[in-house]
Amino acid sequence: MRDNNVDQALRALKKKMQREGLYREMRMRRHYEKPSERRAREKAEAIRRYRKLMRKRAERDEV
């Protein structure tokens, strides 16, 4: 904490938590998720990540 600036330290902490996906995980854990729902969600997330990667590669190759 530089110069005892609490606001700055809090902002840095929130940014780090956001980057690590902590807020998202806390929101997910509020309710029980069935194992089948979890698998489906994780598979959908993986597909989304893969498609995003392919879009990025296509953009890079296009230019």
N, CA, C and O atoms as CSV, one atom per row, in Angstrom:
chain,resi,resn,atom,element,x,y,z
A,1,MET,N,N,0.857,-1.176,0.000
A,1,MET,CA,C,0.000,0.000,0.000
A,1,MET,C,C,0.902,1.238,0.000
A,1,MET,O,O,1.557,1.547,0.995
A,2,ARG,N,N,0.920,1.926,-1.120
A,2,ARG,CA,C,1.772,3.109,-1.244
A,2,ARG,C,C,1.142,4.289,-0.520
A,2,ARG,O,O,-0.040,4.582,-0.703
A,3,ASP,N,N,1.920,4.948,0.285
A,3,ASP,CA,C,1.474,6.151,1.002
A,3,ASP,C,C,0.192,5.906,1.801
A,3,ASP,O,O,-0.590,6.833,2.009
A,4,ASN,N,N,-0.027,4.689,2.244
A,4,ASN,CA,C,-1.219,4.318,3.012
A,4,ASN,C,C,-2.509,4.687,2.289
A,4,ASN,O,O,-3.481,5.095,2.925
A,5,ASN,N,N,-2.527,4.548,0.968
A,5,ASN,CA,C,-3.699,4.877,0.164
A,5,ASN,C,C,-4.597,3.642,0.076
A,5,ASN,O,O,-4.341,2.732,-0.713
A,6,VAL,N,N,-5.645,3.620,0.889
A,6,VAL,CA,C,-6.540,2.465,0.974
A,6,VAL,C,C,-7.325,2.290,-0.313
A,6,VAL,O,O,-7.504,1.163,-0.775
A,7,ASP,N,N,-7.799,3.386,-0.902
A,7,ASP,CA,C,-8.587,3.300,-2.133
A,7,ASP,C,C,-7.773,2.664,-3.261
A,7,ASP,O,O,-8.273,1.817,-4.002
A,8,GLN,N,N,-6.539,3.076,-3.376
A,8,GLN,CA,C,-5.668,2.542,-4.429
A,8,GLN,C,C,-5.402,1.050,-4.196
A,8,GLN,O,O,-5.411,0.259,-5.140
A,9,ALA,N,N,-5.168,0.675,-2.945
A,9,ALA,CA,C,-4.911,-0.724,-2.623
A,9,ALA,C,C,-6.152,-1.571,-2.889
A,9,ALA,O,O,-6.046,-2.684,-3.405
A,10,LEU,N,N,-7.320,-1.052,-2.541
A,10,LEU,CA,C,-8.570,-1.766,-2.768
A,10,LEU,C,C,-8.817,-1.954,-4.257
A,10,LEU,O,O,-9.239,-3.028,-4.687
A,11,ARG,N,N,-8.559,-0.924,-5.042
A,11,ARG,CA,C,-8.739,-0.996,-6.491
A,11,ARG,C,C,-7.806,-2.062,-7.088
A,11,ARG,O,O,-8.215,-2.828,-7.961
A,12,ALA,N,N,-6.556,-2.108,-6.615
A,12,ALA,CA,C,-5.594,-3.093,-7.097
A,12,ALA,C,C,-6.046,-4.508,-6.724
A,12,ALA,O,O,-5.928,-5.431,-7.529
A,13,LEU,N,N,-6.559,-4.674,-5.510
A,13,LEU,CA,C,-7.039,-5.984,-5.064
A,13,LEU,C,C,-8.220,-6.444,-5.914
A,13,LEU,O,O,-8.268,-7.596,-6.344
A,14,LYS,N,N,-9.164,-5.549,-6.155
A,14,LYS,CA,C,-10.340,-5.898,-6.958
A,14,LYS,C,C,-9.935,-6.290,-8.374
A,14,LYS,O,O,-10.479,-7.239,-8.940
A,15,LYS,N,N,-8.985,-5.565,-8.942
A,15,LYS,CA,C,-8.526,-5.860,-10.299
A,15,LYS,C,C,-7.878,-7.247,-10.347
A,15,LYS,O,O,-8.090,-8.009,-11.291
A,16,LYS,N,N,-7.093,-7.560,-9.328
A,16,LYS,CA,C,-6.424,-8.865,-9.277
A,16,LYS,C,C,-7.448,-9.993,-9.119
A,16,LYS,O,O,-7.329,-11.037,-9.761
A,17,MET,N,N,-8.450,-9.783,-8.267
A,17,MET,CA,C,-9.495,-10.784,-8.066
A,17,MET,C,C,-10.285,-10.995,-9.350
A,17,MET,O,O,-10.642,-12.125,-9.682
A,18,GLN,N,N,-10.561,-9.912,-10.072
A,18,GLN,CA,C,-11.288,-9.990,-11.337
A,18,GLN,C,C,-10.479,-10.801,-12.351
A,18,GLN,O,O,-11.022,-11.666,-13.039
A,19,ARG,N,N,-9.189,-10.516,-12.438
A,19,ARG,CA,C,-8.318,-11.203,-13.392
A,19,ARG,C,C,-8.258,-12.701,-13.113
A,19,ARG,O,O,-8.215,-13.509,-14.041
A,20,GLU,N,N,-8.254,-13.063,-11.852
A,20,GLU,CA,C,-8.146,-14.473,-11.477
A,20,GLU,C,C,-9.485,-15.193,-11.502
A,20,GLU,O,O,-9.541,-16.399,-11.262
A,21,GLY,N,N,-10.565,-14.474,-11.789
A,21,GLY,CA,C,-11.876,-15.104,-11.914
A,21,GLY,C,C,-12.534,-15.422,-10.586
A,21,GLY,O,O,-13.417,-16.278,-10.520
A,22,LEU,N,N,-12.120,-14.748,-9.533
A,22,LEU,CA,C,-12.646,-15.041,-8.206
A,22,LEU,C,C,-14.109,-14.625,-8.069
A,22,LEU,O,O,-14.910,-15.350,-7.478
A,23,TYR,N,N,-14.460,-13.450,-8.619
A,23,TYR,CA,C,-15.846,-12.981,-8.532
A,23,TYR,C,C,-16.780,-13.953,-9.238
A,23,TYR,O,O,-17.863,-14.262,-8.740
A,24,ARG,N,N,-16.354,-14.428,-10.397
A,24,ARG,CA,C,-17.170,-15.347,-11.184
A,24,ARG,C,C,-17.377,-16.654,-10.418
A,24,ARG,O,O,-18.477,-17.205,-10.385
A,25,GLU,N,N,-16.305,-17.132,-9.809
A,25,GLU,CA,C,-16.395,-18.377,-9.048
A,25,GLU,C,C,-17.304,-18.218,-7.829
A,25,GLU,O,O,-18.076,-19.123,-7.513
A,26,MET,N,N,-17.222,-17.089,-7.151
A,26,MET,CA,C,-18.083,-16.862,-5.980
A,26,MET,C,C,-19.551,-16.842,-6.413
A,26,MET,O,O,-20.417,-17.379,-5.722
A,27,ARG,N,N,-19.820,-16.216,-7.565
A,27,ARG,CA,C,-21.187,-16.160,-8.064
A,27,ARG,C,C,-21.676,-17.576,-8.406
A,27,ARG,O,O,-22.830,-17.912,-8.143
A,28,MET,N,N,-20.805,-18.399,-8.987
A,28,MET,CA,C,-21.177,-19.760,-9.364
A,28,MET,C,C,-21.472,-20.614,-8.114
A,28,MET,O,O,-22.356,-21.470,-8.135
A,29,ARG,N,N,-20.733,-20.373,-7.048
A,29,ARG,CA,C,-20.869,-21.200,-5.842
A,29,ARG,C,C,-22.041,-20.814,-4.949
A,29,ARG,O,O,-22.281,-21.464,-3.932
A,30,ARG,N,N,-22.763,-19.779,-5.311
A,30,ARG,CA,C,-23.925,-19.391,-4.497
A,30,ARG,C,C,-24.991,-20.473,-4.522
A,30,ARG,O,O,-25.715,-20.663,-3.545
A,31,HIS,N,N,-25.087,-21.188,-5.654
A,31,HIS,CA,C,-26.081,-22.241,-5.796
A,31,HIS,C,C,-25.390,-23.522,-6.212
A,31,HIS,O,O,-24.362,-23.499,-6.890
A,32,TYR,N,N,-25.965,-24.640,-5.800
A,32,TYR,CA,C,-25.407,-25.932,-6.164
A,32,TYR,C,C,-25.541,-26.149,-7.659
A,32,TYR,O,O,-26.571,-25.840,-8.258
A,33,GLU,N,N,-24.491,-26.682,-8.248
A,33,GLU,CA,C,-24.506,-26.988,-9.667
A,33,GLU,C,C,-24.348,-28.493,-9.829
A,33,GLU,O,O,-23.366,-29.076,-9.369
A,34,LYS,N,N,-25.317,-29.116,-10.485
A,34,LYS,CA,C,-25.250,-30.558,-10.683
A,34,LYS,C,C,-24.027,-30.900,-11.540
A,34,LYS,O,O,-23.624,-30.114,-12.398
A,35,PRO,N,N,-23.444,-32.068,-11.302
A,35,PRO,CA,C,-22.260,-32.460,-12.085
A,35,PRO,C,C,-22.498,-32.430,-13.600
A,35,PRO,O,O,-21.608,-32.054,-14.363
A,36,SER,N,N,-23.698,-32.827,-14.031
A,36,SER,CA,C,-23.978,-32.816,-15.473
A,36,SER,C,C,-24.026,-31.372,-15.994
A,36,SER,O,O,-23.575,-31.093,-17.104
A,37,GLU,N,N,-24.578,-30.458,-15.180
A,37,GLU,CA,C,-24.610,-29.044,-15.574
A,37,GLU,C,C,-23.198,-28.479,-15.626
A,37,GLU,O,O,-22.869,-27.681,-16.504
A,38,ARG,N,N,-22.366,-28.900,-14.677
A,38,ARG,CA,C,-20.990,-28.419,-14.638
A,38,ARG,C,C,-20.231,-28.866,-15.878
A,38,ARG,O,O,-19.520,-28.075,-16.497
A,39,ARG,N,N,-20.383,-30.138,-16.239
A,39,ARG,CA,C,-19.707,-30.643,-17.435
A,39,ARG,C,C,-20.166,-29.891,-18.676
A,39,ARG,O,O,-19.349,-29.523,-19.521
A,40,ALA,N,N,-21.469,-29.665,-18.788
A,40,ALA,CA,C,-22.006,-28.956,-19.946
A,40,ALA,C,C,-21.473,-27.524,-19.997
A,40,ALA,O,O,-21.113,-27.031,-21.066
A,41,ARG,N,N,-21.424,-26.863,-18.853
A,41,ARG,CA,C,-20.915,-25.494,-18.798
A,41,ARG,C,C,-19.441,-25.441,-19.174
A,41,ARG,O,O,-19.019,-24.590,-19.957
A,42,GLU,N,N,-18.660,-26.362,-18.605
A,42,GLU,CA,C,-17.230,-26.372,-18.894
A,42,GLU,C,C,-16.962,-26.669,-20.366
A,42,GLU,O,O,-16.054,-26.092,-20.964
A,43,LYS,N,N,-17.750,-27.564,-20.948
A,43,LYS,CA,C,-17.589,-27.881,-22.362
A,43,LYS,C,C,-17.925,-26.661,-23.213
A,43,LYS,O,O,-17.211,-26.350,-24.167
A,44,ALA,N,N,-19.021,-25.965,-22.868
A,44,ALA,CA,C,-19.417,-24.766,-23.606
A,44,ALA,C,C,-18.343,-23.680,-23.479
A,44,ALA,O,O,-18.048,-22.982,-24.449
A,45,GLU,N,N,-17.764,-23.540,-22.294
A,45,GLU,CA,C,-16.709,-22.544,-22.093
A,45,GLU,C,C,-15.490,-22.880,-22.937
A,45,GLU,O,O,-14.870,-21.992,-23.521
A,46,ALA,N,N,-15.147,-24.160,-23.003
A,46,ALA,CA,C,-13.996,-24.589,-23.804
A,46,ALA,C,C,-14.241,-24.298,-25.277
A,46,ALA,O,O,-13.338,-23.846,-25.981
A,47,ILE,N,N,-15.447,-24.553,-25.742
A,47,ILE,CA,C,-15.792,-24.272,-27.143
A,47,ILE,C,C,-15.693,-22.778,-27.421
A,47,ILE,O,O,-15.177,-22.358,-28.457
A,48,ARG,N,N,-16.200,-21.976,-26.472
A,48,ARG,CA,C,-16.135,-20.517,-26.622
A,48,ARG,C,C,-14.683,-20.038,-26.696
A,48,ARG,O,O,-14.333,-19.211,-27.537
A,49,ARG,N,N,-13.841,-20.574,-25.798
A,49,ARG,CA,C,-12.424,-20.183,-25.807
A,49,ARG,C,C,-11.766,-20.561,-27.130
A,49,ARG,O,O,-11.003,-19.778,-27.695
A,50,TYR,N,N,-12.065,-21.766,-27.625
A,50,TYR,CA,C,-11.465,-22.248,-28.868
A,50,TYR,C,C,-11.903,-21.374,-30.045
A,50,TYR,O,O,-11.082,-21.000,-30.883
A,51,ARG,N,N,-13.183,-21.052,-30.104
A,51,ARG,CA,C,-13.686,-20.213,-31.199
A,51,ARG,C,C,-13.069,-18.817,-31.153
A,51,ARG,O,O,-12.758,-18.235,-32.192
A,52,LYS,N,N,-12.895,-18.288,-29.950
A,52,LYS,CA,C,-12.274,-16.982,-29.802
A,52,LYS,C,C,-10.831,-17.030,-30.308
A,52,LYS,O,O,-10.379,-16.120,-31.002
A,53,LEU,N,N,-10.116,-18.096,-29.956
A,53,LEU,CA,C,-8.739,-18.269,-30.407
A,53,LEU,C,C,-8.684,-18.353,-31.931
A,53,LEU,O,O,-7.815,-17.747,-32.558
A,54,MET,N,N,-9.610,-19.104,-32.525
A,54,MET,CA,C,-9.642,-19.231,-33.980
A,54,MET,C,C,-9.951,-17.888,-34.645
A,54,MET,O,O,-9.382,-17.570,-35.690
A,55,ARG,N,N,-10.854,-17.096,-34.044
A,55,ARG,CA,C,-11.162,-15.764,-34.577
A,55,ARG,C,C,-9.923,-14.885,-34.548
A,55,ARG,O,O,-9.625,-14.187,-35.517
A,56,LYS,N,N,-9.197,-14.923,-33.423
A,56,LYS,CA,C,-7.982,-14.126,-33.297
A,56,LYS,C,C,-6.956,-14.534,-34.347
A,56,LYS,O,O,-6.341,-13.678,-34.983
A,57,ARG,N,N,-6.769,-15.840,-34.531
A,57,ARG,CA,C,-5.809,-16.324,-35.521
A,57,ARG,C,C,-6.238,-15.921,-36.932
A,57,ARG,O,O,-5.400,-15.544,-37.751
A,58,ALA,N,N,-7.545,-15.999,-37.219
A,58,ALA,CA,C,-8.031,-15.625,-38.543
A,58,ALA,C,C,-7.793,-14.132,-38.795
A,58,ALA,O,O,-7.394,-13.737,-39.890
A,59,GLU,N,N,-8.039,-13.310,-37.773
A,59,GLU,CA,C,-7.787,-11.875,-37.907
A,59,GLU,C,C,-6.311,-11.602,-38.161
A,59,GLU,O,O,-5.958,-10.781,-39.007
A,60,ARG,N,N,-5.459,-12.291,-37.427
A,60,ARG,CA,C,-4.025,-12.079,-37.564
A,60,ARG,C,C,-3.548,-12.511,-38.946
A,60,ARG,O,O,-2.733,-11.819,-39.557
A,61,ASP,N,N,-4.039,-13.642,-39.448
A,61,ASP,CA,C,-3.625,-14.156,-40.746
A,61,ASP,C,C,-4.202,-13.338,-41.895
A,61,ASP,O,O,-3.614,-13.263,-42.974
A,62,GLU,N,N,-5.355,-12.729,-41.653
A,62,GLU,CA,C,-6.053,-11.959,-42.688
A,62,GLU,C,C,-5.290,-10.689,-43.044
A,62,GLU,O,O,-5.235,-10.292,-44.208
A,63,VAL,N,N,-4.714,-10.066,-42.048
A,63,VAL,CA,C,-4.053,-8.764,-42.253
A,63,VAL,C,C,-2.742,-8.889,-42.968
A,63,VAL,O,O,-2.074,-7.885,-43.211
